[in-house]
Amino acid sequence: MHHHGYVWTGPKQRFDQEALRRPPHTESPPAGSRPDVMQRYREVAAAFPTADLPPLETAYWLLKPRSLVQGTWEQPKEAATWLGERLAEYAPRFAADHDRHSSRLDRLVDAAVEQLHAGADVSYGFYLERPSYLSLAVVTCSPNRAHAQLACPVAGDIGRLARDRRG
C-alpha cells in the first residue's frame, strides 16, 4: 500500500462543473437517445480522464493522468506531512480566518495520518481569495479501499521510488 498526493487550485466556477468531475457511466445512453444526451455523454467520456478537476469521489484521482500525481509515499505519516506542508503553503490565502489557525491545520494533519493508516483517502477543500478554490487529496493505492479495481497511475514507478529511497 502507498499514497499519492494531488493538488488543484482554480476558479470556483470551474470546480463547480460537476459533470466533468464524475466518471461517465459504464454504459453509453441507449440507442434512440436524444442527440444532445449522446453528445454530452461523449464529451464527458472524453474529458473526465484528462481533466485536472478533482473528481467527486477522491479515489477517482487514480483514473487521472500520472502527471497529476504530486508525490508518492509508502508511509501515511510521510503523506500527511506533505499534506501539512501544502496546508501551510496555502493557509495565508484561505478565505475564512478560522481555517488559517495552525491548531486547526495540525488537527487536519493528525486526522489524515489516522485515515491513511486505516487505508482511507483524505480530501480537503478550501475557498481561497474569491472566486478561487483549493482541493488537496491523498489517495491510498494498491488497493484503494473504496474502489479496489482502480489501477495505480504510477505502478511501474513504485519499485523505482522504493529503490531510490534506499540509496
Protein Blocks (a to p, Z undefined) as FASTA:
>chain_A
ZZddddddddfklmmmmmlmcccdfbdcdehiafklmmmmmmmmmmmmmpcbdcfblklm
mmpcfklpgbdcfbfklmmmmmmmmmmmmmmmpmblklmpmklmmmmmmmmmmmmmnopa
cdddddddddbdcddddddehiafklmmbccfklmmmmmmmmmmnZZ
